[in-house]
């Protein structure tokens, strides 16, 4: 499978994960540029056209990893979100079928060294993880039963499989596989940006927003939806402009307070206060205004766990768009001067 195909298979249905604290975990191998990691020259040239040189690619990769894995290359988690196992800087998982291509790519990359390396890094669970049952999409019952049996009474992965998955995903070969998949993702994002924002400058704000949208939800509003939204925005009386945006923030606040929204309890009240302050102080520019509406129409259709993460998707992208916000308890910026 080509790397563009791999990215589609890996990313298209990614489910958002909730990191306990948005800081790199002690002792983990952190996501950052490493000299040995290769970026395809053709992809590099095309990404440079939207402001992503090699350094920027790894900056975006590290930024993506913060809410996904606390900044780590591995950070395996178990079945808390019904994805069976999630692991890697973008939390590839069995549930959506995104983990299987990554494992297959690692196996292919190692070639004749695969068996030896697998036994060294994952002597107990390696055979299961790379079994035909576990590389199928969706996984077979035999795989599901084996993975669930590797969970402890607390519902978390047991220390052995946790260590083995970490060893695999922190290995040099897997770092390259993850880098390849992320670069392929960025190539898809580039195409999406040129469609969604046709005729507009491609700013780094838009790039960061698009990456997060792609990772969490896999795709962007259709042309028909974009045209409808922009038509309404263009026809909207100026007197309604800020009330319409306040209504979106009110939707986000009310949604966050409902019983089945996770990952936002520490964030939403602070976010709403800060973002309303930004309206009051005239701190939201036209690009941000449109992007908040695009975020709204995409977040309200987040379907993972029957919509469990809709408020989280808005938190993450609202923070990117506005430059002020809180995600997983990590606050940046301050309109109110509250410290």
Helices and strands as residue ranges (DSSP letters): H 3-11, H 41-48, H 54-69, G 79-81, E 86-87, E 92-93, H 98-110, G 111-113, H 114-121, H 126-129, H 132-135, H 141-149, H 159-169, H 172-196, H 204-217, H 223-235, G 238-240, H 241-256, H 268-280, H 286-299, G 304-307, H 310-322, E 325-327, E 330-332
